[in-house]
Every structure is written in C-alpha cells, then in structure tokens.
Amino acid sequence: MSTKYKATIPDKAYFITITCVNWIDIFTRLKQRYVIINSLKYCQTHKDLEVFAYCIMPSHLHLICSANNRKLLSDVMRDFKTFTSKQIIETIKNEPESRREWLLEMFSKACEHLARKQMYKVWQDGYHAEVIETPKFMYQKLNYIHNNPVIDKIVERAEDYLFSSARNYADLDYELDVIVLPKQLITY
C-alpha cells in the first residue's frame, strides 16, 4: 500500500483530511460531531495526539496534528477511524435518526467489495495526509480549514462555527483544546 498520503514520519505535523464514504453528511447531527470531539479528546489524552487545528464538516474532518513521543500518527489515525466508525454506527442505531435505514444501508453497501467481512464502512479507505514542512504551508492549511464552513455558507465568519478551532484562535469558548499557533499569519 502506498504511503504517499499517510502520516508515517514520527514527530512531524500533518494536514489530514478524513472523509466519509460517498461523502455522506453524517456530521449534520450534533451527537455525531461529539463522537468526533470526544474521540479526539481521548486521542489527545491517551495517544499523544497534538491538535493544532480542526474542523468537522458535514461529510469530512480536517486536522492539523502530530503524534508525540515517537508514536506514528498513522497508528493514531487508524485507531481513531476504527473507534469512531463503531461509535457512529452505534449512534445511528440508538439515537433518534430520521435517516437510520438509509444510512445503515449506505454504510453496509460501502463494504460489499471488501475481502474482509464487515457489516459497515463509515470512512473512505485511508486518509489524505500532507506533511507540514514550512510555516507558510501550515498557515495556508490553517486558513483553509477555518474558512471551510464560510465557503460552504454554514457561517459568515470562521469563528462562528462551533466545531472548528477557529474559535480557539479567536479566544472564544471552544469544544476541543488545541495548540494555538502564533497569530501573525492568520488571514481570515
């Protein structure tokens, strides 16, 4: 398997995008967004994940992050995706959800082609990871992540989106602790 877009270099920060199969908009539901938030918190506490920026969009998640203590970020992302997949399915099954049957059918169909038997597939294979080599690239991706909800017209200002680190950078109440980068190059 190719490692071109995998987080395989220890102690490096990466820009990561993780996408739901078929771009299903599962994160329009508050409980599903908290599955992601709580899982990221767990990874921060127990898996040495450092988060510099994040944004939960309706069908995908953007992160700027790294793993500490010589841990591989690819291992953290694998565990994160495995755990959140199970939690997302459980939330669909056990919480009020008007699209329950459709969602379960879509996540079930997404794994029909797999050699290994499984009932549901929530995330696309792998994830897109780009190593952060320069401050310029870091700030480009930071601005991109924070402006995603603005571009999609979810909010007018980046810091108004509750499930984004733009709130951390604007010194507002936030859902997830992040390591705030120096603010001089933030352009939104």
Buried (B, 14 or more C-beta within 10 A) or exposed (E): EEEEBBBBBBEBBBBBBBBBBEEBBBBEBEBBBBBBBBBBBBBBEEBBBBBBBBBBBBBBBBBBBBBBEEBBBBEBBBBBBEBBBEBBBEBBEEEEBEBEEEBBEBBBEBBEEEEEEEEBBBBBEBBBBBBBEEEEBBBBBBBBBBBBBBEEEBBEEBBBBBBBBBBBBBEEEBBBEBBEBEEEEBEB
